[in-house]
Amino acid sequence: MITIRKYFFPETIEEAYETLMEKKSNALIGGGAYLKLGSKAMGTAVDLSKVGLDYIREEESAFEIGAMTTFSTVMLHEGLNKHFDNLFQRAIEDIVGMQLKNMVTIGATIYSRYGFSDFLTALLVTNTKVKLFNAGWISLNAFLENGPEKRDILEKIRIEKTNGLYRFQDLRGSSSDYSIINLALSKEKDAYRIAVGARPGRAKLAVKTMDFLQEREVTAENMEKAGAILSEEVVFGTNGRGSKEYRKAMAKVLLKKALQEVSIHEN
Ligand SMILES: Cc1cc2nc3c(=O)[nH]c(=O)nc-3n(C[C@H](O)[C@H](O)[C@H](O)COP(=O)(O)OP(=O)(O)OC[C@H]3O[C@@H](n4cnc5c(N)ncnc54)[C@H](O)[C@@H]3O)c2cc1C
């Protein structure tokens, strides 16, 4: 159960940050869905819903998405789906139900760097930067690797438009469970980006596999070799949803499926 001493709706991000930093027990509320699962005693709950961070802006070269934008808005956004081959739709559609997707926010998801996240795996194969209110812009990859230097507010993200192909693959016990393992892949010209998440650790780029595939043809032999590199370079673990060995084996399968899909699309 969470307990809240005071509930506050700031109208600017400056006000939100100031209040957050006043006391260690003060905490931000995004959609509030994940917070509700835990137990936390909050001093002041700083609800970001009136700060004006719920937007997707399409520019000529990028999309900017505010932290309070919900999963359903991202999933159904025509511009994003068209530009990224339904990458985010694929990553989000199997997450629980529409009611939850109408609540949960991208800002909380990215800032919390959840290991089980499907959205983060997909986002990692795009060219994305995150804007922290106090610390400024940082690449998504660096943020996921290192986290924030000190408490901050994730304000928005910027996804550059690239002329690539994008795929998302995941394995779940049943639809709406957490993923046992997930993988996203993008290909721009001859360069690949491959991210593996729910390992169960947080999403990570498979750099050696990406390098191996660069400028190589997608043949059965190369897919086999890429799978072997992937399963060696990525660290997998065991939890209630799956064993390390199972994840290792399934990651290879997901990579092969993603490569085949891209290759079919190109030919
Ligand atoms: C029942 C359930 C099942 C789920 N299943 C999946 C799944 O299968 N796959 C998947 O990818 N995800 C899943 N999720 C996670 C979900 O997608 C969101 O990532 C998660 O709920 C966080 O979003 P929220 O808006 O609810 O965060 P909140 O509960 O509001 O906040 C979570 C944390 O982020 C902090 N925070 C909020 N906003 C910001 C901000 N802008 N800047 C900095 N910190 C912030 C809060 O203080 C808190 O510590 C599930 C969530 C739930 C509740």
The ligand as an SDF file (V2000), in Angstrom:
LIG
                    3D

 53 58  0  0  0  0  0  0  0  0999 V2000
    0.2220   -4.6800  -13.7920 C   0  0  0  0  0  0  0  0  0  0  0  0
    1.3120   -4.1310  -14.6950 C   0  0  0  0  0  0  0  0  0  0  0  0
    1.8120   -4.9140  -15.7260 C   0  0  0  0  0  0  0  0  0  0  0  0
    2.8100   -4.4080  -16.5640 C   0  0  0  0  0  0  0  0  0  0  0  0
    3.2670   -5.1730  -17.6070 N   0  0  0  0  0  0  0  0  0  0  0  0
    4.2250   -4.6860  -18.4230 C   0  0  0  0  0  0  0  0  0  0  0  0
    4.7260   -5.4400  -19.5220 C   0  0  0  0  0  0  0  0  0  0  0  0
    4.3400   -6.5860  -19.7660 O   0  0  0  0  0  0  0  0  0  0  0  0
    5.6760   -4.8650  -20.3070 N   0  0  0  0  0  0  0  0  0  0  0  0
    6.1360   -3.6060  -20.0840 C   0  0  0  0  0  0  0  0  0  0  0  0
    6.9840   -3.1390  -20.8470 O   0  0  0  0  0  0  0  0  0  0  0  0
    5.6810   -2.8630  -19.0580 N   0  0  0  0  0  0  0  0  0  0  0  0
    4.7500   -3.3850  -18.2130 C   0  0  0  0  0  0  0  0  0  0  0  0
    4.3180   -2.6250  -17.1660 N   0  0  0  0  0  0  0  0  0  0  0  0
    5.0200   -1.3620  -16.8370 C   0  0  0  0  0  0  0  0  0  0  0  0
    4.3610   -0.1880  -17.4690 C   0  0  0  0  0  0  0  0  0  0  0  0
    4.4930   -0.3550  -18.8370 O   0  0  0  0  0  0  0  0  0  0  0  0
    5.0410    1.1210  -17.0390 C   0  0  0  0  0  0  0  0  0  0  0  0
    6.3900    1.0770  -17.4200 O   0  0  0  0  0  0  0  0  0  0  0  0
    4.9670    1.3580  -15.5330 C   0  0  0  0  0  0  0  0  0  0  0  0
    3.6570    1.1460  -15.0910 O   0  0  0  0  0  0  0  0  0  0  0  0
    5.4380    2.7710  -15.1880 C   0  0  0  0  0  0  0  0  0  0  0  0
    4.5520    3.7350  -15.6910 O   0  0  0  0  0  0  0  0  0  0  0  0
    3.6030    4.6060  -14.7420 P   0  0  0  0  0  0  0  0  0  0  0  0
    3.2260    5.8070  -15.5370 O   0  0  0  0  0  0  0  0  0  0  0  0
    2.5390    3.7470  -14.1950 O   0  0  0  0  0  0  0  0  0  0  0  0
    4.6330    4.9810  -13.5640 O   0  0  0  0  0  0  0  0  0  0  0  0
    4.3680    5.4650  -12.0660 P   0  0  0  0  0  0  0  0  0  0  0  0
    3.7930    4.3400  -11.2760 O   0  0  0  0  0  0  0  0  0  0  0  0
    3.6520    6.7530  -12.0370 O   0  0  0  0  0  0  0  0  0  0  0  0
    5.8870    5.7510  -11.6110 O   0  0  0  0  0  0  0  0  0  0  0  0
    6.8800    4.7460  -11.5850 C   0  0  0  0  0  0  0  0  0  0  0  0
    8.1800    5.3860  -11.0580 C   0  0  0  0  0  0  0  0  0  0  0  0
    8.6380    6.3970  -11.9610 O   0  0  0  0  0  0  0  0  0  0  0  0
    8.7490    7.6750  -11.2740 C   0  0  0  0  0  0  0  0  0  0  0  0
    8.3630    8.6860  -12.2780 N   0  0  0  0  0  0  0  0  0  0  0  0
    7.1430    8.8920  -12.8260 C   0  0  0  0  0  0  0  0  0  0  0  0
    7.2130    9.8210  -13.8040 N   0  0  0  0  0  0  0  0  0  0  0  0
    8.4990   10.2380  -13.8560 C   0  0  0  0  0  0  0  0  0  0  0  0
    9.2080   11.1890  -14.6680 C   0  0  0  0  0  0  0  0  0  0  0  0
    8.6190   11.8770  -15.6620 N   0  0  0  0  0  0  0  0  0  0  0  0
   10.5290   11.3810  -14.4170 N   0  0  0  0  0  0  0  0  0  0  0  0
   11.1640   10.6870  -13.4450 C   0  0  0  0  0  0  0  0  0  0  0  0
   10.5520    9.7530  -12.6620 N   0  0  0  0  0  0  0  0  0  0  0  0
    9.2350    9.5270  -12.8820 C   0  0  0  0  0  0  0  0  0  0  0  0
    7.8150    7.5700  -10.0820 C   0  0  0  0  0  0  0  0  0  0  0  0
    8.2020    8.4310   -9.0410 O   0  0  0  0  0  0  0  0  0  0  0  0
    8.0040    6.0900   -9.7190 C   0  0  0  0  0  0  0  0  0  0  0  0
    9.1880    5.9130   -8.9800 O   0  0  0  0  0  0  0  0  0  0  0  0
    3.3270   -3.0990  -16.3380 C   0  0  0  0  0  0  0  0  0  0  0  0
    2.8060   -2.3140  -15.2940 C   0  0  0  0  0  0  0  0  0  0  0  0
    1.8040   -2.8010  -14.4780 C   0  0  0  0  0  0  0  0  0  0  0  0
    1.2560   -1.9050  -13.3970 C   0  0  0  0  0  0  0  0  0  0  0  0
  1  2  1  0
  2  3  1  0
  2 52  2  0
  3  4  2  0
  4  5  1  0
  4 50  1  0
  5  6  2  0
  6  7  1  0
  6 13  1  0
  7  8  2  0
  7  9  1  0
  9 10  1  0
 10 11  2  0
 10 12  1  0
 12 13  2  0
 13 14  1  0
 14 15  1  0
 14 50  1  0
 15 16  1  0
 16 17  1  0
 16 18  1  0
 18 19  1  0
 18 20  1  0
 20 21  1  0
 20 22  1  0
 22 23  1  0
 23 24  1  0
 24 25  2  0
 24 26  1  0
 24 27  1  0
 27 28  1  0
 28 29  2  0
 28 30  1  0
 28 31  1  0
 31 32  1  0
 32 33  1  0
 33 34  1  0
 33 48  1  0
 34 35  1  0
 35 36  1  0
 35 46  1  0
 36 37  1  0
 36 45  1  0
 37 38  2  0
 38 39  1  0
 39 40  1  0
 39 45  2  0
 40 41  1  0
 40 42  2  0
 42 43  1  0
 43 44  2  0
 44 45  1  0
 46 47  1  0
 46 48  1  0
 48 49  1  0
 50 51  2  0
 51 52  1  0
 52 53  1  0
M  END
$$$$
